[in-house]
């Protein structure tokens, strides 16, 4: 079955270029030139993954993302201006799973989307779907959900991957290079703060534990501490 990607981009030339490339790579592509059209298509379950430009003519991509996150856990990759770290930080805080800088390399876009889709599909393909409990958290791989005291955490697809990797290695240090590869499907590059942003979001969603249950091990990576 072809993966369905929704491409929300108001630059007609760029959108057509990316749509053509994605189609040639085996994706089924739906296109939208405005935030409202993109939001309607995404909420109408017409896609498996969304590529969302931030600068749109009606409502900006971050607002589209906010509204999407209120309704769905669809994986979303933001298109951001190269070097605009503020947009990336806010995007991750709102719930983006990844970002692709513009001008966009179509080959990199395909690689990022495939990595995201692999992570989303992984637990559905694995034979081990039994729930796992770590203190007040319960992981349900078959449904890709993590519960805290029986309340489902509102996690993005990438936040789920990061947390479930840390939980699988609870009490041990997971190196940043390994966590980046296992959870995000790509290598850690110099000055890439993507993983740090996801960790920051997870800490907020898990509550203000002191010390934090996701501990930073300076120079190495992160470790999940089971409370109690």
ZIHU-V57843 format. One line per field, one symbol per residue. psi: psi as a letter, one per 20 degrees, with the letter a starting at -180 (. if undefined). Layout:
psi->???
//
This chain:
psi->pqppppoopiogggghghggghghjjqppqqqiqgggggggghjljriqpooqgoqhfprhhhggghghihqkppppqoqppinhghgggghhhjqhrqpqqqpohghggggghgghghhighhhqinjqqppncjqppnhhilqpqoljpppnqrghhgggghghhhkpiqpoqhgghgghhikrqpqpjojgghghgggggghirmqorqhoppopifcqppooq.
//
